[in-house]
Amino acid sequence: MNAPAPAVTVIGLGPMGHAMAAAYLEHGYAVTVWNRTPARADDLVARGAHRAATPAQALEANPLTVLSLTDYDALDAVLEQAAHADLTGRTLANLTSDTPARARAAAARLAERGAAHITGGVQVPPPLIATPGATAYYSGPPEAVEAHRAALEVLTEVDYLGADPGLAALYYQIGMDMFWTALVGYVHAQAVARANGISAADFLPHARKTLDMGYFLDFYAPRIDAAHHVGDVDRITMGAASMAHVADTAAEAGVDTALPQAVLAAFSRAVEQGRGADSLTRLIDVLGAAD
């Protein structure tokens, strides 16, 4: 006799959730789906997915539910609609972005209902789900992660960080801090380039070189951990002068200067505190939480 197909529920069918549900179908899973806008599941149902009528039906359908929602407010709305669902022994792999504190609170609430909460943070865009090299942070009960590792690995490699349900959210948000800041900087720079008649395609090889930060990360990480902020390679005064030139160049091109001015303001605060001769890594004290 053939073994039954592995089964999973996917709740939330935006681009990421849709890609996940599709990946499970392609890997032979019996997939139950639910989305606030039911029509988003139409093509998945045509390929064999089962459309649950309610969040409660979706959560009760399988031992594992993967959630891909906008934020934890959306998660709360789903759980409120499923207030009477029996979640005993079930696992929710929550790949929804929000803060570490909210991940921990959600895990505690679900534990009261007998369910395990695995926090996830996907490191790739939807088109790269279920492709080689795709990874996601996970944290939460190790036994739950191990029990469902095969299903999670359909989507990405599992980078397990520990039992604290907030860890995956924390690592994810630290990464997003870097990711969005860098990309918005790139887009701002391309606005300056376009204003000067330089296309993004023409500047692309130069952008790649500038954003290849591996050398700087390797150089600065141990210095940050050692609180070694000596200005032997770079100085905050250098950074302040450079960002003033960036802001002036943007202004000359008629491009909004709020972004470079925000960076310049951080450098200027350090200079005002008498730290102008230190390395830019000193900004970790200027920007960091007070002791």
C-alpha positions as CSV (number, residue, x, y, z in Angstrom):
1,M,0.0,0.0,0.0
2,N,1.2,3.5,-0.8
3,A,1.9,5.8,2.2
4,P,-0.4,8.8,2.5
5,A,0.9,12.0,1.0
6,P,2.5,14.4,3.6
7,A,0.1,17.2,4.4
8,V,0.4,20.9,5.3
9,T,-1.8,23.9,5.6
10,V,-0.8,27.3,4.3
11,I,-2.6,30.5,5.5
12,G,-2.0,33.7,3.7
13,L,-1.6,33.7,0.0
14,G,0.3,36.9,-0.8
15,P,3.3,36.4,-3.1
16,M,5.3,34.6,-0.5
17,G,2.5,32.3,0.8
18,H,1.4,31.5,-2.7
19,A,4.9,30.5,-3.7
20,M,5.1,28.3,-0.6
21,A,1.8,26.6,-1.3
22,A,2.8,26.0,-4.9
23,A,6.1,24.5,-3.8
24,Y,4.3,22.0,-1.5
25,L,2.0,21.0,-4.3
26,E,5.0,20.5,-6.6
27,H,6.6,18.2,-3.9
28,G,3.5,16.0,-3.6
29,Y,2.0,17.4,-0.5
30,A,-1.7,17.4,0.3
31,V,-2.2,21.2,0.7
32,T,-5.0,23.0,2.5
33,V,-5.1,26.7,2.0
34,W,-7.0,29.7,3.4
35,N,-6.8,33.4,2.5
36,R,-9.0,36.3,3.5
37,T,-9.6,36.9,-0.2
38,P,-10.6,33.4,-1.3
39,A,-10.0,34.0,-5.1
40,R,-6.3,34.1,-4.5
41,A,-6.4,30.4,-4.0
42,D,-8.2,29.7,-7.3
43,D,-5.1,28.6,-9.3
44,L,-3.8,26.5,-6.3
45,V,-7.2,24.7,-6.0
46,A,-7.1,24.0,-9.7
47,R,-3.8,22.3,-9.1
48,G,-5.2,20.1,-6.3
49,A,-5.1,22.2,-3.1
50,H,-8.1,22.1,-0.8
51,R,-9.7,25.5,0.0
52,A,-10.7,25.6,3.7
53,A,-13.9,27.6,4.4
54,T,-12.7,29.1,7.6
55,P,-9.4,29.7,9.5
56,A,-10.5,27.1,12.0
57,Q,-11.0,24.5,9.4
58,A,-7.6,25.3,7.9
59,L,-5.8,25.1,11.3
60,E,-7.5,21.8,12.2
61,A,-6.9,20.2,8.9
62,N,-3.2,19.3,9.4
63,P,-0.6,18.9,12.1
64,L,1.5,21.7,10.5
65,T,0.3,25.1,9.4
66,V,2.6,27.6,7.6
67,L,1.5,31.2,8.0
68,S,2.6,34.0,5.7
69,L,0.8,37.2,6.7
70,T,1.5,40.9,6.7
71,D,2.1,41.2,10.4
72,Y,1.0,39.8,13.8
73,D,-2.1,41.9,13.7
74,A,-3.2,39.7,10.8
75,L,-2.2,36.6,12.8
76,D,-4.3,37.8,15.7
77,A,-7.3,38.3,13.4
78,V,-6.9,34.7,12.1
79,L,-6.6,33.3,15.6
80,E,-9.6,35.3,16.7
81,Q,-11.7,33.8,13.9
82,A,-10.5,30.4,15.0
83,A,-11.0,31.0,18.7
84,H,-12.8,27.7,19.2
85,A,-10.5,25.6,17.0
86,D,-8.8,22.7,18.7
87,L,-5.1,23.4,18.3
88,T,-3.9,20.7,20.7
89,G,-0.7,19.1,19.4
90,R,-0.6,21.3,16.3
91,T,2.4,23.3,15.1
92,L,2.2,26.8,13.6
93,A,5.3,27.8,11.6
94,N,4.8,31.5,11.5
95,L,6.8,33.1,8.7
96,T,5.1,36.5,9.3
97,S,7.3,39.5,9.9
98,D,7.0,41.4,13.2
99,T,9.0,42.2,16.3
100,P,10.7,39.7,18.6
101,A,8.4,40.7,21.5
102,R,5.3,39.9,19.4
103,A,6.7,36.5,18.4
104,R,7.3,35.6,22.0
105,A,3.8,36.8,23.0
106,A,2.2,34.8,20.1
107,A,4.2,31.7,21.2
108,A,2.9,32.1,24.7
109,R,-0.7,32.5,23.7
110,L,-0.6,29.4,21.4
111,A,1.1,27.4,24.1
112,E,-2.0,28.1,26.3
113,R,-4.0,26.5,23.5
114,G,-1.8,23.4,23.3
115,A,0.0,24.4,20.1
116,A,3.7,24.9,19.3
117,H,4.8,28.2,17.6
118,I,7.8,28.2,15.4
119,T,9.0,31.6,14.4
120,G,10.5,32.0,10.9
121,G,12.2,34.6,8.9
122,V,12.6,33.9,5.2
123,Q,15.8,35.2,3.6
124,V,14.8,35.0,-0.1
125,P,12.0,36.6,-2.2
126,P,9.1,34.5,-3.4
127,P,10.6,33.5,-6.7
128,L,13.5,31.8,-4.9
129,I,11.3,29.7,-2.6
130,A,12.3,26.0,-2.9
131,T,15.4,26.7,-4.9
132,P,19.0,25.7,-3.9
133,G,20.6,28.0,-1.4
134,A,17.3,29.5,-0.1
135,T,17.4,29.9,3.7
136,A,15.2,30.9,6.5
137,Y,15.8,31.6,10.2
138,Y,13.8,29.5,12.6
139,S,13.5,29.5,16.4
140,G,11.2,27.9,18.8
141,P,10.7,24.5,20.4
142,P,13.5,22.2,19.0
143,E,11.2,19.2,19.0
144,A,8.7,21.0,16.9
145,V,11.3,22.1,14.4
146,E,12.7,18.6,14.1
147,A,9.3,17.0,13.8
148,H,8.5,19.2,10.8
149,R,12.0,19.8,9.4
150,A,11.3,17.8,6.2
151,A,8.3,20.0,5.5
152,L,10.1,23.2,6.3
153,E,13.0,22.2,4.1
154,V,10.7,21.9,1.1
155,L,10.7,25.7,1.2
156,T,14.2,26.6,2.4
157,E,17.2,25.4,4.3
158,V,16.5,25.6,8.0
159,D,18.9,27.9,9.9
160,Y,17.8,27.1,13.5
161,L,18.8,29.7,16.1
162,G,17.5,28.3,19.3
163,A,14.4,27.8,21.5
164,D,13.7,31.5,22.1
165,P,10.8,32.2,19.7
166,G,12.0,35.8,19.4
167,L,15.4,35.0,18.0
168,A,14.3,34.3,14.4
169,A,12.3,37.6,14.4
170,L,15.3,39.4,15.9
171,Y,17.8,38.1,13.3
172,Y,15.3,38.8,10.5
173,Q,14.7,42.4,11.6
174,I,18.5,43.0,12.0
175,G,18.9,41.8,8.4
176,M,16.0,43.9,7.2
177,D,17.6,46.9,8.8
178,M,20.6,46.4,6.6
179,F,18.7,45.3,3.6
180,W,16.2,48.1,3.3
181,T,18.6,50.8,4.3
182,A,21.1,49.7,1.6
183,L,18.4,49.4,-1.1
184,V,16.9,52.7,-0.4
185,G,20.4,54.2,-0.5
186,Y,20.8,52.5,-3.9
187,V,17.5,53.9,-5.2
188,H,18.4,57.4,-3.9
189,A,21.7,57.2,-5.6
190,Q,20.0,56.1,-8.9
191,A,17.7,59.2,-8.6
192,V,20.9,61.3,-8.5
193,A,22.3,59.4,-11.4
194,R,19.1,59.7,-13.5
195,A,19.0,63.4,-12.8
196,N,22.4,63.6,-14.4
197,G,21.6,61.5,-17.4
198,I,23.1,58.2,-16.2
199,S,20.9,55.2,-16.5
200,A,20.7,52.5,-13.8
201,A,22.0,50.0,-16.4
202,D,25.1,52.1,-17.1
203,F,25.8,52.5,-13.5
204,L,25.1,48.9,-12.6
205,P,28.7,47.5,-12.7
206,H,29.8,50.4,-10.4
207,A,26.9,49.8,-8.1
208,R,27.9,46.2,-7.7
209,K,31.4,47.2,-6.8
210,T,30.3,49.7,-4.2
211,L,27.8,47.4,-2.6
212,D,30.3,44.5,-2.3
213,M,30.7,45.1,1.4
214,G,32.3,41.8,2.4
215,Y,35.7,43.4,3.1
216,F,34.3,46.1,5.3
217,L,32.1,43.7,7.3
218,D,35.0,41.4,8.0
219,F,37.1,44.4,9.0
220,Y,34.6,46.1,11.2
221,A,32.8,43.2,13.0
222,P,35.7,42.3,15.3
223,R,36.4,45.9,16.1
224,I,32.8,46.5,17.0
225,D,32.8,43.5,19.4
226,A,36.1,44.7,20.9
227,A,34.8,48.3,21.2
228,H,38.0,49.3,19.2
229,H,36.9,52.5,17.5
230,V,40.3,54.0,16.8
231,G,40.3,56.2,13.7
232,D,43.3,54.6,12.1
233,V,41.6,53.8,8.8
234,D,38.6,56.1,8.7
235,R,37.3,58.9,10.8
236,I,33.9,60.3,11.6
237,T,35.0,63.7,10.4
238,M,35.7,62.1,7.0
239,G,32.3,60.5,6.9
240,A,30.6,63.8,7.8
241,A,32.5,65.7,5.1
242,S,31.7,62.9,2.5
243,M,28.0,62.9,3.4
244,A,27.8,66.7,3.1
245,H,29.2,66.4,-0.4
246,V,26.6,63.6,-1.2
247,A,23.8,65.8,0.1
248,D,25.1,68.8,-1.9
249,T,25.3,66.8,-5.0
250,A,21.8,65.5,-4.6
251,A,20.5,69.1,-4.0
252,E,22.3,70.3,-7.2
253,A,20.5,67.5,-9.1
254,G,17.1,68.5,-7.6
255,V,16.9,65.2,-5.7
256,D,15.4,65.0,-2.2
257,T,18.2,65.2,0.4
258,A,16.4,63.8,3.5
259,L,18.2,60.4,3.3
260,P,21.8,61.7,3.1
261,Q,21.0,64.4,5.6
262,A,19.8,61.7,8.1
263,V,23.2,59.9,7.7
264,L,25.0,63.2,8.0
265,A,23.1,64.0,11.2
266,A,24.4,60.8,12.8
267,F,28.0,61.8,11.9
268,S,27.4,65.3,13.1
269,R,26.1,64.1,16.5
270,A,29.3,62.1,17.0
271,V,31.4,65.1,16.1
272,E,29.5,67.2,18.6
273,Q,30.2,64.6,21.2
274,G,33.9,65.0,20.6
275,R,34.3,61.7,18.7
276,G,35.2,63.1,15.3
277,A,38.6,61.4,15.3
278,D,37.1,57.9,15.9
279,S,36.2,55.4,13.3
280,L,32.6,55.3,12.0
281,T,32.1,52.2,14.2
282,R,31.8,54.6,17.1
283,L,28.4,55.4,15.7
284,I,27.2,52.2,17.4
285,D,27.4,54.2,20.7
286,V,25.8,57.3,19.2
287,L,22.9,55.3,17.7
288,G,22.7,52.6,20.3
289,A,20.5,52.3,23.4
290,A,21.6,54.3,26.4
291,D,23.3,52.2,29.1
